[in-house]
């Protein structure tokens, strides 16, 4: 049986995650332990690094 052709998925809001500061293009916060190459995930009540496990609580 031939394989079915798949339709390309919808583009998510990729460009809303990036910020332009002058000539710099940044994407959120970086991990203070891992360095500038690793970004942290932003959750509802905390931010966390998936590589080293660094977690910071957000005050509400």
C-alpha positions, -999 to +999 in steps of 0.1 A: +000+000+000+013+034-008+019+058+021-005+087+025+008+122+019+009+143+051-001+179+052+024+204+067+014+214+102+003+249+112+030+273+122+029+281+159+038+315+173+075+310+169+083+346+163+065+358+194+091+341+216+119+362+204+127+398+214+147+424+195+169+447+216+186+471+192+207+448+170+205+418+194+180+390+190+172+373+223+149+345+234+139+348+270+161+342+301+192+321+301+203+297+328+228+312+353+244+278+360+247+265+324+256+298+307+242+318+278+238+287+255+209+273+275+175+289+279+151+283+308+114+273+305+088+298+318+060+281+337+030+296+355+047+298+389+084+291+382+112+291+357+133+261+353+163+247+334+158+213+317+195+206+316+208+211+351+175+213+371+178+249+382+144+262+394+134+297+405+100+306+420+081+336+407+066+358+433+029+366+427 
